[in-house]
Amino acid sequence: MRAAWVLLPALAALSAYYVYLPLPGAVSDPWKLMLLDATFRAVQQTCHLIHYLRLSHHLIVLNYLICTFDKLKSVSSEDIKITDAVFDGVEVRVFEPPAEGDESLKRSVVYIHGGGWALASARTSLYNNLCRIMAESLNAVVVSVEYRLVPEVCFPEQYHDALRATKHFLRPDVLAEYSVDPTRIAISGDSAGGNLAAAVCQQLSKDEDLTVRPKLQALIYPVLQAFDFNTPSYQQNMNMPVLPRYVMVNYWIDYINGNYDLAHELLVNNHTALNVGRALSFRARLNWTSLLPPSFKKSYKPVVQTTGTAAIVERLPALLDVRAVPLLADDATLARQPRTYVLTCENDVLRDDGAMYAKRLERAGVPVTLDHFHDCFHGCMIFTVWPTDFSAGVQTRDSYIKWLDENL
């Protein structure tokens, strides 16, 4: 009994030490975020151990656990019809509001989920709930794309899946089948899904054979570049839940089929050093000193290596491929993009990716809304249902849907 009185406080202290993280004072629901992050870290460490023992790939195990324990409460919306379909070989989930008496055409959103190109699903409750709420709030047909994931496939297959499914939906006969107005379609996605949405939108703008094009694109804390892992937001939030810098670098490595041994070189920008000739032409397109406002730049300094490792880009050409890195697109491509919404969070390594893209689009003449949240964190928009219910999630989701409602 005496030993138990000693052991219990010790375990409590260790648990508190594992859970506690110093967070910015303005972050929303800090203790809940610490608990969420601690859960993520514990699960990820278990998955990495399984990977180390060569029992399975850690991302396969992690995704299995996510889907197995995905038992969150579903949003009640009995009027929304949900069906699974296949668009040009790509699985999708379609959310349809009830038909109106006048049988008027509906607006629509093609939604591409996040998860580092490796996790989550259009069928998980987090995205199922989001898409149901969108369909109901907007009275719109929402198509959620179930692209294939790492490690089953790597770049450019996720991009091709998203592009094929979107182009199939944009066919006049398919739009007619779902009673969708071809002039009121948005392409949207969060995080890695925002990356795919931006890349798809860029490609659609170049396709001269398309008869239907998206009216809008809406990008939620998108990941848009692997050129510079030392932007102010990467430096400021390098240890911030739920997406520390090293985790984002590892997602990139998995996506472009690289080796984890390259992580350190990427972290210090050796792959885009001044002696890497292939990177030089892109540098001006990602000059954050001219693209970010002073409130984002703060006192951070650029990290530009004089001498780096050119072989990295030779081995991993996707690092400079605009289909993977939409922020590196040329000005002519950006000028063809539709009206754009970009949501960013202060406590997010990807904050500056979104802000730089918004500024480049604006300079190219595209109407842009940059919706920045000072107290929010990466991934928050899908966390709106107990036990992962955050005020930041409701706040960002409502702002995003409001913009779509006013502009679509």
C-alpha positions in Angstrom: 0.0 0.0 0.0 2.8 2.4 0.9 4.5 1.6 -2.4 1.3 2.5 -4.2 1.2 5.9 -2.6 4.7 6.6 -3.9 4.0 5.0 -7.4 0.8 6.9 -8.2 2.2 10.4 -7.7 5.3 9.4 -9.7 3.1 8.1 -12.6 1.0 11.3 -12.4 4.1 13.4 -12.6 5.5 11.5 -15.5 2.1 11.7 -17.3 2.0 15.5 -16.7 5.6 15.8 -18.0 4.7 13.9 -21.2 1.5 15.8 -21.8 2.7 19.4 -21.0 4.0 21.6 -23.7 4.8 25.3 -23.6 2.2 26.8 -25.9 1.6 30.4 -27.0 -0.6 32.3 -24.7 -3.2 33.0 -27.4 -3.7 29.4 -28.5 -7.3 28.1 -28.3 -8.1 25.4 -25.6 -4.4 24.8 -24.7 -4.9 21.9 -22.3 -7.2 20.1 -24.7 -4.6 20.6 -27.4 -1.8 19.2 -25.2 -3.9 16.1 -24.6 -4.6 15.7 -28.3 -1.0 16.1 -29.1 0.1 13.6 -26.4 -2.3 11.1 -27.8 -0.9 11.6 -31.3 2.7 11.3 -30.1 2.0 8.1 -28.1 0.2 6.4 -31.1 2.9 7.5 -33.5 5.7 6.2 -31.3 3.9 2.9 -31.1 3.5 2.8 -34.9 7.2 3.6 -35.4 8.2 0.8 -33.1 6.1 -1.6 -35.2 7.8 -0.2 -38.3 11.3 -0.6 -36.7 10.5 -4.2 -35.9 9.6 -4.6 -39.6 6.1 -5.9 -38.8 4.4 -3.3 -40.9 4.8 0.3 -42.3 4.1 2.8 -39.6 1.7 4.8 -41.8 -0.4 1.7 -42.5 -0.6 0.9 -38.8 -1.4 4.6 -38.0 -4.1 4.8 -40.6 -5.6 1.5 -39.4 -5.8 2.8 -35.9 -7.3 6.1 -37.0 -10.0 4.2 -38.9 -10.5 1.6 -36.2 -11.0 4.1 -33.4 -12.9 6.6 -35.5 -16.0 6.4 -33.4 -16.8 10.0 -33.0 -20.4 11.1 -33.0 -21.9 11.7 -36.4 -23.6 15.0 -37.1 -27.3 14.6 -37.4 -28.4 15.5 -40.9 -31.1 13.0 -42.1 -31.9 15.0 -45.2 -28.4 14.6 -46.7 -28.1 11.7 -49.1 -24.7 10.0 -48.9 -23.5 7.7 -51.7 -20.2 6.1 -52.6 -19.3 6.2 -56.3 -16.3 5.8 -58.6 -15.2 8.7 -60.8 -12.8 7.6 -63.5 -11.4 4.9 -61.4 -11.2 7.0 -58.2 -13.5 6.4 -55.2 -15.5 9.4 -54.0 -18.3 10.0 -51.5 -21.1 12.3 -52.6 -23.3 14.3 -50.2 -26.5 15.5 -51.8 -29.1 17.8 -50.1 -32.8 17.1 -50.8 -34.2 18.2 -54.1 -36.2 21.5 -54.0 -39.6 21.9 -55.4 -38.5 24.0 -58.3 -35.8 21.5 -59.1 -33.3 24.3 -59.4 -29.6 23.5 -60.0 -27.4 23.4 -57.0 -23.9 24.7 -56.4 -21.1 22.2 -55.6 -17.8 21.7 -53.8 -15.2 19.1 -54.7 -13.4 18.5 -51.4 -10.0 16.8 -50.9 -9.2 15.7 -47.4 -5.9 16.3 -45.6 -3.6 13.9 -43.7 -0.1 14.3 -45.1 -1.1 12.4 -48.3 -1.0 9.3 -46.1 -3.7 9.4 -43.5 -7.5 9.8 -43.0 -10.3 9.2 -45.4 -13.4 10.7 -46.9 -15.3 8.1 -44.9 -13.9 8.9 -41.5 -16.3 10.7 -39.2 -14.1 13.9 -39.1 -14.5 14.5 -42.8 -17.9 12.9 -43.1 -19.2 15.4 -40.5 -17.5 18.3 -42.3 -18.9 17.5 -45.7 -22.4 16.8 -44.3 -22.4 20.2 -42.6 -21.1 21.9 -45.8 -23.8 20.1 -47.9 -26.5 21.2 -45.5 -25.3 24.7 -44.8 -24.7 25.6 -48.5 -27.5 23.4 -50.0 -24.7 22.1 -52.2 -23.6 18.8 -53.6 -20.2 17.9 -52.0 -17.9 15.4 -53.6 -15.3 14.1 -51.2 -12.3 12.5 -53.0 -10.9 9.2 -51.7 -7.5 9.4 -53.3 -5.0 6.6 -52.7 -2.5 7.1 -49.9 1.2 6.7 -49.0 2.7 4.1 -48.8 0.4 2.3 -51.3 1.3 5.0 -53.8 3.5 8.1 -53.8 3.6 11.3 -55.9 2.3 11.9 -58.5 -0.5 9.3 -58.0 -2.4 11.2 -55.3 -2.4 14.2 -57.7 -3.5 12.1 -60.6 -6.4 10.6 -58.5 -7.6 14.1 -57.4 -7.3 15.4 -61.0 -9.1 12.5 -62.6 -12.0 12.5 -60.1 -12.4 16.3 -60.5 -12.3 16.3 -64.3 -14.9 13.4 -64.3 -17.2 15.4 -62.1 -16.9 18.5 -64.3 -18.2 16.6 -67.3 -21.6 18.2 -68.3 -23.4 14.8 -68.2 -22.2 14.1 -64.7 -23.1 17.6 -63.4 -26.5 17.1 -64.9 -26.9 13.7 -63.2 -26.3 15.4 -59.8 -28.3 18.6 -60.8 -25.3 20.8 -60.3 -25.0 24.3 -61.8 -21.8 24.2 -63.9 -21.1 27.9 -63.2 -21.0 27.4 -59.4 -18.4 24.8 -58.5 -15.6 25.2 -56.0 -12.4 23.1 -55.5 -11.3 22.9 -51.9 -9.2 21.0 -49.4 -7.3 21.2 -46.2 -3.6 20.7 -45.5 -2.3 18.0 -48.0 -5.7 18.2 -49.5 -5.2 21.9 -50.0 -2.0 21.1 -51.8 -3.8 18.7 -54.1 -6.7 21.2 -54.6 -4.3 24.0 -55.6 -2.3 21.7 -58.0 -5.6 20.4 -59.6 -6.9 24.0 -60.0 -3.6 25.0 -61.7 -3.8 22.1 -64.1 -7.5 22.7 -64.9 -6.7 26.3 -65.8 -4.3 25.0 -68.5 -6.7 22.4 -70.0 -8.1 24.0 -73.1 -10.5 21.1 -73.7 -12.5 21.7 -70.5 -15.9 23.2 -71.0 -16.6 23.6 -67.3 -14.1 25.3 -64.9 -14.3 25.9 -61.1 -15.6 29.3 -60.0 -13.6 29.3 -56.8 -10.8 27.5 -54.9 -10.7 27.4 -51.1 -7.6 26.2 -49.4 -7.5 25.5 -45.7 -4.0 25.8 -44.1 -2.5 24.3 -47.3 1.0 22.8 -47.6 2.3 24.4 -50.8 6.1 24.2 -50.8 9.1 22.0 -49.9 11.6 24.7 -50.9 12.2 26.4 -47.6 11.7 24.7 -44.3 12.9 27.8 -42.4 10.2 30.3 -43.2 9.2 32.4 -40.2 6.2 30.1 -39.4 8.4 27.0 -39.7 10.9 28.6 -37.2 8.2 30.0 -34.9 6.1 26.8 -34.7 8.8 24.1 -35.2 7.5 22.2 -32.1 3.9 23.2 -32.3 1.2 20.6 -32.1 -0.2 18.9 -34.0 2.2 19.3 -36.8 5.8 19.9 -35.7 8.3 20.8 -38.4 10.1 17.4 -38.4 6.8 15.6 -38.9 5.9 17.8 -41.9 9.4 17.1 -43.4 8.8 13.4 -43.0 5.4 13.6 -44.7 7.1 15.3 -47.6 9.8 12.5 -47.7 7.1 9.9 -47.7 5.0 11.7 -50.4 7.9 12.0 -52.8 9.3 8.5 -52.0 12.5 9.8 -50.4 14.7 8.5 -47.6 14.4 9.6 -44.0 18.2 10.0 -44.0 17.6 13.2 -46.0 15.5 14.8 -43.3 18.3 16.9 -41.8 19.5 18.2 -45.1 16.0 19.3 -45.9 15.6 20.9 -42.5 18.6 23.2 -43.1 17.7 23.9 -46.7 20.7 22.1 -48.2 18.5 21.0 -51.1 17.9 24.6 -52.3 21.4 26.1 -51.5 22.8 28.8 -53.8 25.0 26.2 -55.6 21.9 24.1 -56.6 21.4 25.3 -60.1 17.9 23.8 -60.6 16.6 25.7 -57.6 17.9 29.2 -58.5 15.2 30.0 -61.0 12.5 29.3 -58.3 14.0 31.4 -55.5 12.3 34.6 -56.4 8.9 32.9 -56.4 9.3 32.0 -52.8 11.0 35.1 -51.4 9.2 35.4 -48.1 11.0 38.6 -47.2 8.9 40.3 -49.9 5.8 38.1 -49.7 5.0 38.2 -46.0 3.6 41.0 -43.9 5.8 42.3 -41.0 3.5 40.7 -38.5 4.4 37.3 -39.9 8.1 38.0 -40.6 8.8 39.3 -37.1 12.5 39.2 -36.5 13.2 35.9 -38.3 16.1 35.7 -40.8 16.2 33.7 -44.0 18.2 30.5 -43.9 20.0 30.3 -47.2 23.0 27.9 -47.5 25.8 28.9 -49.8 26.9 25.4 -50.5 24.4 22.5 -50.3 23.7 19.1 -51.8 22.5 19.3 -55.4 22.2 15.6 -55.6 19.0 15.7 -53.4 17.0 17.5 -56.1 18.5 15.1 -58.7 17.3 12.1 -56.7 13.9 13.8 -55.7 12.9 16.0 -58.6 9.4 16.3 -57.1 10.9 18.9 -54.7 10.7 21.4 -57.6 7.7 19.9 -59.5 4.8 22.4 -59.4 2.4 19.5 -59.3 3.7 18.8 -55.9 4.8 22.3 -55.0 2.0 24.7 -56.3 3.7 27.8 -54.8 6.5 27.5 -57.4 4.1 28.0 -60.3 4.9 30.8 -62.7 2.9 34.1 -62.8 1.1 33.2 -65.9 -0.4 30.1 -64.3 -1.3 32.0 -61.2 -3.1 34.7 -63.2 -5.5 32.0 -64.6 -6.6 30.9 -61.1 -10.2 31.5 -59.9 -11.2 33.7 -57.0 -9.4 32.2 -54.0 -9.9 31.8 -50.3 -6.9 30.9 -48.1 -7.3 30.1 -44.4 -4.2 30.3 -42.2 -3.5 29.8 -38.5 -0.9 31.6 -36.5 0.2 28.5 -34.6 1.0 26.4 -37.7 4.3 25.7 -39.6 2.3 26.0 -42.8 1.0 29.5 -42.1 3.5 31.2 -44.5 2.8 28.7 -47.3 -0.7 29.9 -47.5 0.1 33.6 -46.9 2.8 33.6 -49.7 0.4 31.9 -52.1 -2.3 34.4 -51.4 0.1 37.3 -52.0 1.4 35.8 -55.3 -2.1 35.3 -56.5 -3.0 38.8 -55.5 0.0 40.2 -57.4 -1.1 38.1 -60.5 -4.5 39.9 -60.4 -6.6 37.1 -58.7 -9.2 38.2 -56.1 -8.0 36.7 -52.9 -9.3 36.5 -49.3 -6.7 35.6 -46.7 -8.6 34.5 -43.6 -6.0 34.4 -40.7 -6.8 33.2 -37.2 -4.4 34.3 -34.4 -5.5 31.7 -31.8 -5.8 28.6 -34.0 -3.6 25.6 -34.9 -3.0 23.3 -37.8 -5.8 20.8 -38.5 -8.3 22.5 -36.1 -11.2 22.8 -38.6 -12.1 19.1 -38.5 -12.0 19.0 -34.7 -15.6 20.0 -33.9 -17.2 16.9 -32.2 -16.6 15.6 -28.7 -14.0 14.5 -27.5 -12.0 16.4 -30.1 -14.2 19.5 -30.0 -12.3 22.8 -30.2 -13.6 26.3 -30.3 -11.0 26.9 -33.0 -12.6 24.2 -35.1 -16.0 25.7 -35.0 -14.6 29.2 -35.6 -12.6 28.3 -38.7 -15.3 26.0 -40.1 -18.0 28.6 -39.8 -15.8 31.3 -41.4 -14.9 29.0 -44.3 -18.5 28.0 -45.0 -19.6 31.7 -44.7 -17.1 32.7 -47.4 -18.3 29.8 -49.7 -21.9 30.8 -49.1 -21.2 34.4 -50.0 -19.1 33.7 -53.1 -20.2 30.4 -54.6 
